[in-house]
Amino acid sequence: MRSTDIPDRHPLPPSLRPAPLQQRQALVVLVVDDVPDNVAPLHDALDEAGYEVLVALDGESALRRTAQALPDVILLDAVMPGMDGFEVARRLKSDPLTAAIPIIFMTGLTETEHLVAALDAGGVDYVTKPIKPREVMARMGVHLRTARHAMEGAVEREQARHALDAFGYATITVREHDGRLMWQTPLARELLQRYCGTQAPETPALVLQWLRRHVPAIVSTEGQAQEPPRLTLEDGPRRLTFRLHLQVGDPADASPNGEGGDWLIVMQETSDAAVLEALAQAFGLTAREAEVLYWVVKGKINRDIGDILGSSPATVKKHLERIHAKLGVETRTAAAAMAINRVPMLQSQRG
């Protein structure tokens, strides 16, 4: 029996690893069985059907070949001397590099506990011995299509998420039931650190509270999706807005109304820097005076403005006196009204 098997060696670096599923001309199948006579007919049938077939005769070899070749599907004997198929499957599923590869167990064991053990170890299916190649290929076809669709969908989602960064939208995925931040784009990491002082896997407390408060009401009684109120965090003239976008992951992990699942949240930062610049130019204000007038328009008192700008209320009062003089007004109300009339962008900013 000729095989396209490869010699044992350390796993290849990423640049030399086989192409992913969607880039290959032939699908790669790894057959793992300690009895060569069992492998031969299956190997020949798969080879004739156009698959590239690799063979491993023990558990250790199976792990090495999987790491080297990243096959598209693994046909795994359950009972082998040394490391059995159950342990091989558990190790493969614990490694992010190989966890997504479908494993179909080949077993002569028909007792329920053995079949359950095969599925618990990470198998997606099983076939009983003696092996019937046509049945095996039919089962393989189903799981290969499922794996391909899952992978293509993951690639598309990844590209879409990172594309949002380029347009100023950051995204995160939060698992509601334990509050874990599961995924974030580079821009999201930067924004969460700046506004909340947190890092993955920690989800900012305010964000998690907002998520848990609104998830139960996302789907109406008519089954129509309804976007909940957005969460906004402020940092001076900058604001970070959180929008609950959609549920991701396996819906089976959540309750019927979506509680407990993974949620994709879109974040966007906006800034009133242009408004501050317009205020400064319109009235000949310094940068700090423009900031004080900005917050006066939003209805903040001197103590609040001092807290926002890191100044004392007395310092804010001095800035406000100079603002009154430059605008030719006597009260903060008159200053706010003049600012709104001169800088139309402020009309939507009044608190």
Contacts in CASP RR format, 6 or more apart in sequence:
PFRMAT RR
TARGET T0000
AUTHOR 0000-0000-0000
METHOD contacts of the structure
MODEL  1
MRSTDIPDRHPLPPSLRPAPLQQRQALVVLVVDDVPDNVAPLHDALDEAG
YEVLVALDGESALRRTAQALPDVILLDAVMPGMDGFEVARRLKSDPLTAA
IPIIFMTGLTETEHLVAALDAGGVDYVTKPIKPREVMARMGVHLRTARHA
MEGAVEREQARHALDAFGYATITVREHDGRLMWQTPLARELLQRYCGTQA
PETPALVLQWLRRHVPAIVSTEGQAQEPPRLTLEDGPRRLTFRLHLQVGD
PADASPNGEGGDWLIVMQETSDAAVLEALAQAFGLTAREAEVLYWVVKGK
INRDIGDILGSSPATVKKHLERIHAKLGVETRTAAAAMAINRVPMLQSQR
G
1 36 0 8 1.000
1 39 0 8 1.000
1 40 0 8 1.000
1 43 0 8 1.000
1 44 0 8 1.000
3 43 0 8 1.000
3 53 0 8 1.000
3 54 0 8 1.000
3 55 0 8 1.000
4 52 0 8 1.000
4 53 0 8 1.000
4 54 0 8 1.000
5 54 0 8 1.000
5 55 0 8 1.000
5 56 0 8 1.000
5 65 0 8 1.000
6 54 0 8 1.000
6 65 0 8 1.000
6 68 0 8 1.000
6 69 0 8 1.000
8 61 0 8 1.000
8 64 0 8 1.000
9 64 0 8 1.000
9 68 0 8 1.000
11 17 0 8 1.000
11 64 0 8 1.000
11 67 0 8 1.000
11 68 0 8 1.000
12 68 0 8 1.000
17 68 0 8 1.000
17 70 0 8 1.000
18 24 0 8 1.000
18 28 0 8 1.000
18 69 0 8 1.000
18 70 0 8 1.000
20 70 0 8 1.000
20 151 0 8 1.000
21 27 0 8 1.000
21 72 0 8 1.000
21 147 0 8 1.000
21 148 0 8 1.000
21 151 0 8 1.000
22 148 0 8 1.000
22 151 0 8 1.000
22 152 0 8 1.000
22 155 0 8 1.000
24 72 0 8 1.000
26 50 0 8 1.000
26 51 0 8 1.000
26 52 0 8 1.000
27 51 0 8 1.000
27 52 0 8 1.000
27 72 0 8 1.000
27 73 0 8 1.000
27 144 0 8 1.000
28 51 0 8 1.000
28 52 0 8 1.000
28 53 0 8 1.000
28 54 0 8 1.000
28 69 0 8 1.000
28 70 0 8 1.000
28 71 0 8 1.000
28 72 0 8 1.000
28 73 0 8 1.000
29 46 0 8 1.000
29 51 0 8 1.000
29 52 0 8 1.000
29 53 0 8 1.000
29 54 0 8 1.000
29 71 0 8 1.000
29 72 0 8 1.000
29 73 0 8 1.000
29 74 0 8 1.000
29 75 0 8 1.000
29 140 0 8 1.000
30 54 0 8 1.000
30 55 0 8 1.000
30 56 0 8 1.000
30 62 0 8 1.000
30 65 0 8 1.000
30 66 0 8 1.000
30 69 0 8 1.000
30 71 0 8 1.000
30 73 0 8 1.000
30 74 0 8 1.000
30 75 0 8 1.000
31 39 0 8 1.000
31 42 0 8 1.000
31 43 0 8 1.000
31 46 0 8 1.000
31 53 0 8 1.000
31 54 0 8 1.000
31 55 0 8 1.000
31 56 0 8 1.000
31 75 0 8 1.000
32 55 0 8 1.000
32 56 0 8 1.000
32 57 0 8 1.000
32 59 0 8 1.000
32 61 0 8 1.000
32 62 0 8 1.000
32 74 0 8 1.000
32 75 0 8 1.000
32 76 0 8 1.000
32 77 0 8 1.000
32 80 0 8 1.000
32 85 0 8 1.000
32 88 0 8 1.000
33 39 0 8 1.000
33 57 0 8 1.000
33 75 0 8 1.000
33 77 0 8 1.000
33 80 0 8 1.000
33 106 0 8 1.000
34 57 0 8 1.000
34 58 0 8 1.000
34 77 0 8 1.000
34 80 0 8 1.000
34 81 0 8 1.000
35 77 0 8 1.000
36 57 0 8 1.000
38 77 0 8 1.000
38 106 0 8 1.000
38 129 0 8 1.000
38 131 0 8 1.000
39 55 0 8 1.000
39 57 0 8 1.000
41 131 0 8 1.000
41 133 0 8 1.000
42 75 0 8 1.000
42 131 0 8 1.000
42 133 0 8 1.000
42 136 0 8 1.000
43 53 0 8 1.000
43 55 0 8 1.000
45 133 0 8 1.000
45 134 0 8 1.000
45 136 0 8 1.000
45 137 0 8 1.000
46 53 0 8 1.000
46 133 0 8 1.000
46 136 0 8 1.000
46 137 0 8 1.000
47 53 0 8 1.000
49 137 0 8 1.000
54 65 0 8 1.000
54 69 0 8 1.000
54 71 0 8 1.000
56 62 0 8 1.000
56 64 0 8 1.000
56 65 0 8 1.000
58 80 0 8 1.000
58 81 0 8 1.000
58 82 0 8 1.000
58 83 0 8 1.000
59 80 0 8 1.000
59 82 0 8 1.000
59 83 0 8 1.000
59 84 0 8 1.000
59 85 0 8 1.000
59 87 0 8 1.000
59 88 0 8 1.000
60 83 0 8 1.000
62 74 0 8 1.000
62 76 0 8 1.000
62 85 0 8 1.000
62 88 0 8 1.000
63 88 0 8 1.000
63 91 0 8 1.000
63 92 0 8 1.000
65 71 0 8 1.000
66 74 0 8 1.000
66 92 0 8 1.000
66 98 0 8 1.000
66 101 0 8 1.000
67 95 0 8 1.000
67 97 0 8 1.000
67 98 0 8 1.000
70 97 0 8 1.000
70 98 0 8 1.000
70 101 0 8 1.000
71 101 0 8 1.000
72 101 0 8 1.000
72 102 0 8 1.000
72 144 0 8 1.000
72 147 0 8 1.000
73 101 0 8 1.000
73 102 0 8 1.000
73 103 0 8 1.000
73 104 0 8 1.000
73 140 0 8 1.000
73 143 0 8 1.000
73 144 0 8 1.000
73 147 0 8 1.000
74 92 0 8 1.000
74 101 0 8 1.000
74 102 0 8 1.000
74 103 0 8 1.000
74 104 0 8 1.000
75 104 0 8 1.000
75 106 0 8 1.000
75 136 0 8 1.000
75 140 0 8 1.000
76 85 0 8 1.000
76 88 0 8 1.000
76 89 0 8 1.000
76 103 0 8 1.000
76 104 0 8 1.000
76 105 0 8 1.000
76 106 0 8 1.000
76 123 0 8 1.000
77 85 0 8 1.000
77 105 0 8 1.000
77 106 0 8 1.000
77 107 0 8 1.000
78 84 0 8 1.000
78 85 0 8 1.000
78 86 0 8 1.000
78 105 0 8 1.000
78 106 0 8 1.000
78 107 0 8 1.000
78 108 0 8 1.000
78 109 0 8 1.000
78 114 0 8 1.000
78 118 0 8 1.000
78 126 0 8 1.000
79 85 0 8 1.000
79 107 0 8 1.000
79 108 0 8 1.000
79 109 0 8 1.000
85 105 0 8 1.000
85 121 0 8 1.000
86 117 0 8 1.000
86 118 0 8 1.000
86 121 0 8 1.000
87 121 0 8 1.000
89 103 0 8 1.000
89 105 0 8 1.000
89 118 0 8 1.000
89 121 0 8 1.000
89 122 0 8 1.000
89 123 0 8 1.000
90 121 0 8 1.000
90 122 0 8 1.000
92 98 0 8 1.000
92 99 0 8 1.000
92 101 0 8 1.000
92 103 0 8 1.000
93 99 0 8 1.000
93 103 0 8 1.000
93 121 0 8 1.000
93 122 0 8 1.000
100 147 0 8 1.000
100 150 0 8 1.000
100 151 0 8 1.000
101 147 0 8 1.000
102 123 0 8 1.000
102 124 0 8 1.000
102 125 0 8 1.000
102 143 0 8 1.000
102 144 0 8 1.000
102 146 0 8 1.000
102 147 0 8 1.000
103 122 0 8 1.000
103 123 0 8 1.000
103 124 0 8 1.000
104 123 0 8 1.000
104 124 0 8 1.000
104 125 0 8 1.000
104 126 0 8 1.000
104 127 0 8 1.000
104 136 0 8 1.000
104 139 0 8 1.000
104 140 0 8 1.000
104 143 0 8 1.000
105 118 0 8 1.000
105 123 0 8 1.000
105 125 0 8 1.000
105 126 0 8 1.000
105 127 0 8 1.000
106 126 0 8 1.000
106 127 0 8 1.000
106 128 0 8 1.000
106 129 0 8 1.000
106 131 0 8 1.000
106 136 0 8 1.000
107 114 0 8 1.000
107 115 0 8 1.000
107 118 0 8 1.000
107 126 0 8 1.000
107 127 0 8 1.000
107 128 0 8 1.000
107 129 0 8 1.000
108 128 0 8 1.000
108 129 0 8 1.000
109 115 0 8 1.000
110 128 0 8 1.000
115 126 0 8 1.000
118 126 0 8 1.000
119 126 0 8 1.000
124 143 0 8 1.000
124 146 0 8 1.000
125 139 0 8 1.000
125 142 0 8 1.000
125 143 0 8 1.000
127 135 0 8 1.000
127 136 0 8 1.000
127 139 0 8 1.000
157 248 0 8 1.000
161 171 0 8 1.000
161 185 0 8 1.000
162 185 0 8 1.000
164 170 0 8 1.000
164 171 0 8 1.000
164 185 0 8 1.000
164 266 0 8 1.000
165 171 0 8 1.000
165 185 0 8 1.000
165 186 0 8 1.000
165 187 0 8 1.000
165 188 0 8 1.000
168 187 0 8 1.000
168 268 0 8 1.000
168 269 0 8 1.000
169 187 0 8 1.000
169 266 0 8 1.000
169 267 0 8 1.000
169 268 0 8 1.000
170 184 0 8 1.000
170 185 0 8 1.000
170 187 0 8 1.000
170 188 0 8 1.000
170 190 0 8 1.000
170 191 0 8 1.000
170 266 0 8 1.000
170 267 0 8 1.000
170 268 0 8 1.000
170 269 0 8 1.000
171 184 0 8 1.000
171 185 0 8 1.000
171 188 0 8 1.000
171 245 0 8 1.000
171 264 0 8 1.000
171 265 0 8 1.000
171 266 0 8 1.000
171 267 0 8 1.000
172 181 0 8 1.000
172 183 0 8 1.000
172 184 0 8 1.000
172 185 0 8 1.000
172 188 0 8 1.000
172 192 0 8 1.000
172 203 0 8 1.000
172 264 0 8 1.000
172 265 0 8 1.000
172 267 0 8 1.000
173 181 0 8 1.000
173 182 0 8 1.000
173 183 0 8 1.000
173 184 0 8 1.000
173 248 0 8 1.000
173 262 0 8 1.000
173 263 0 8 1.000
173 264 0 8 1.000
173 265 0 8 1.000
174 180 0 8 1.000
174 181 0 8 1.000
174 182 0 8 1.000
174 203 0 8 1.000
174 207 0 8 1.000
174 208 0 8 1.000
174 211 0 8 1.000
174 262 0 8 1.000
174 263 0 8 1.000
174 265 0 8 1.000
175 182 0 8 1.000
175 260 0 8 1.000
175 261 0 8 1.000
175 262 0 8 1.000
175 263 0 8 1.000
176 211 0 8 1.000
176 212 0 8 1.000
176 215 0 8 1.000
176 254 0 8 1.000
176 259 0 8 1.000
176 260 0 8 1.000
176 261 0 8 1.000
176 262 0 8 1.000
176 263 0 8 1.000
177 259 0 8 1.000
177 260 0 8 1.000
177 261 0 8 1.000
179 203 0 8 1.000
179 208 0 8 1.000
180 201 0 8 1.000
180 203 0 8 1.000
181 200 0 8 1.000
181 201 0 8 1.000
181 202 0 8 1.000
181 203 0 8 1.000
182 201 0 8 1.000
182 262 0 8 1.000
184 192 0 8 1.000
184 200 0 8 1.000
188 267 0 8 1.000
189 199 0 8 1.000
189 200 0 8 1.000
191 240 0 8 1.000
191 267 0 8 1.000
191 269 0 8 1.000
192 198 0 8 1.000
192 199 0 8 1.000
192 204 0 8 1.000
193 199 0 8 1.000
194 235 0 8 1.000
195 204 0 8 1.000
195 233 0 8 1.000
195 235 0 8 1.000
195 240 0 8 1.000
196 204 0 8 1.000
196 206 0 8 1.000
196 207 0 8 1.000
196 233 0 8 1.000
197 204 0 8 1.000
198 204 0 8 1.000
203 211 0 8 1.000
206 231 0 8 1.000
206 233 0 8 1.000
207 231 0 8 1.000
207 242 0 8 1.000
207 265 0 8 1.000
210 231 0 8 1.000
210 242 0 8 1.000
211 244 0 8 1.000
211 263 0 8 1.000
211 265 0 8 1.000
214 228 0 8 1.000
214 229 0 8 1.000
214 244 0 8 1.000
215 244 0 8 1.000
215 257 0 8 1.000
215 258 0 8 1.000
215 259 0 8 1.000
215 260 0 8 1.000
215 263 0 8 1.000
216 257 0 8 1.000
216 258 0 8 1.000
216 259 0 8 1.000
217 226 0 8 1.000
217 228 0 8 1.000
218 225 0 8 1.000
218 226 0 8 1.000
218 227 0 8 1.000
218 228 0 8 1.000
218 244 0 8 1.000
218 257 0 8 1.000
218 258 0 8 1.000
219 225 0 8 1.000
219 226 0 8 1.000
219 257 0 8 1.000
219 258 0 8 1.000
220 226 0 8 1.000
227 243 0 8 1.000
227 244 0 8 1.000
228 244 0 8 1.000
230 241 0 8 1.000
230 242 0 8 1.000
230 243 0 8 1.000
231 241 0 8 1.000
231 242 0 8 1.000
232 239 0 8 1.000
232 240 0 8 1.000
232 241 0 8 1.000
232 242 0 8 1.000
233 239 0 8 1.000
233 240 0 8 1.000
233 242 0 8 1.000
234 240 0 8 1.000
236 291 0 8 1.000
236 308 0 8 1.000
236 309 0 8 1.000
237 271 0 8 1.000
237 272 0 8 1.000
237 273 0 8 1.000
237 275 0 8 1.000
237 276 0 8 1.000
237 291 0 8 1.000
237 294 0 8 1.000
238 269 0 8 1.000
238 270 0 8 1.000
238 271 0 8 1.000
238 272 0 8 1.000
238 273 0 8 1.000
239 269 0 8 1.000
239 270 0 8 1.000
239 271 0 8 1.000
240 267 0 8 1.000
240 268 0 8 1.000
240 269 0 8 1.000
241 267 0 8 1.000
241 268 0 8 1.000
241 269 0 8 1.000
241 270 0 8 1.000
242 265 0 8 1.000
242 266 0 8 1.000
242 267 0 8 1.000
243 265 0 8 1.000
243 266 0 8 1.000
243 267 0 8 1.000
243 268 0 8 1.000
244 263 0 8 1.000
244 265 0 8 1.000
245 263 0 8 1.000
245 264 0 8 1.000
245 265 0 8 1.000
245 266 0 8 1.000
246 263 0 8 1.000
246 264 0 8 1.000
247 254 0 8 1.000
247 258 0 8 1.000
247 261 0 8 1.000
247 262 0 8 1.000
247 263 0 8 1.000
247 264 0 8 1.000
248 262 0 8 1.000
248 263 0 8 1.000
248 264 0 8 1.000
249 261 0 8 1.000
249 262 0 8 1.000
251 258 0 8 1.000
251 261 0 8 1.000
253 260 0 8 1.000
253 261 0 8 1.000
253 262 0 8 1.000
254 260 0 8 1.000
254 261 0 8 1.000
272 294 0 8 1.000
272 345 0 8 1.000
272 349 0 8 1.000
274 345 0 8 1.000
275 294 0 8 1.000
275 343 0 8 1.000
275 345 0 8 1.000
275 346 0 8 1.000
275 349 0 8 1.000
276 287 0 8 1.000
276 290 0 8 1.000
276 291 0 8 1.000
276 294 0 8 1.000
277 290 0 8 1.000
278 343 0 8 1.000
278 345 0 8 1.000
279 285 0 8 1.000
279 290 0 8 1.000
279 293 0 8 1.000
279 294 0 8 1.000
279 339 0 8 1.000
279 343 0 8 1.000
279 346 0 8 1.000
280 286 0 8 1.000
280 287 0 8 1.000
280 289 0 8 1.000
280 290 0 8 1.000
282 339 0 8 1.000
282 342 0 8 1.000
282 343 0 8 1.000
283 293 0 8 1.000
283 323 0 8 1.000
283 326 0 8 1.000
283 327 0 8 1.000
283 339 0 8 1.000
283 342 0 8 1.000
284 326 0 8 1.000
285 293 0 8 1.000
285 323 0 8 1.000
285 326 0 8 1.000
288 309 0 8 1.000
288 319 0 8 1.000
289 319 0 8 1.000
289 322 0 8 1.000
289 323 0 8 1.000
289 326 0 8 1.000
291 309 0 8 1.000
292 305 0 8 1.000
292 309 0 8 1.000
292 316 0 8 1.000
292 319 0 8 1.000
292 320 0 8 1.000
292 323 0 8 1.000
293 323 0 8 1.000
293 335 0 8 1.000
293 336 0 8 1.000
293 339 0 8 1.000
294 346 0 8 1.000
294 349 0 8 1.000
295 304 0 8 1.000
295 305 0 8 1.000
295 308 0 8 1.000
295 309 0 8 1.000
296 305 0 8 1.000
296 320 0 8 1.000
296 323 0 8 1.000
296 332 0 8 1.000
296 335 0 8 1.000
296 336 0 8 1.000
296 339 0 8 1.000
297 336 0 8 1.000
297 339 0 8 1.000
297 340 0 8 1.000
297 346 0 8 1.000
297 349 0 8 1.000
297 350 0 8 1.000
297 351 0 8 1.000
298 349 0 8 1.000
298 350 0 8 1.000
298 351 0 8 1.000
299 336 0 8 1.000
299 350 0 8 1.000
299 351 0 8 1.000
300 308 0 8 1.000
302 313 0 8 1.000
302 316 0 8 1.000
302 317 0 8 1.000
302 320 0 8 1.000
303 313 0 8 1.000
305 311 0 8 1.000
305 313 0 8 1.000
305 316 0 8 1.000
306 312 0 8 1.000
306 313 0 8 1.000
306 315 0 8 1.000
306 316 0 8 1.000
309 316 0 8 1.000
320 332 0 8 1.000
320 335 0 8 1.000
323 335 0 8 1.000
324 330 0 8 1.000
324 331 0 8 1.000
324 332 0 8 1.000
324 335 0 8 1.000
327 334 0 8 1.000
327 335 0 8 1.000
327 338 0 8 1.000
327 339 0 8 1.000
329 335 0 8 1.000
329 338 0 8 1.000
336 350 0 8 1.000
339 346 0 8 1.000
340 346 0 8 1.000
340 347 0 8 1.000
340 350 0 8 1.000
END
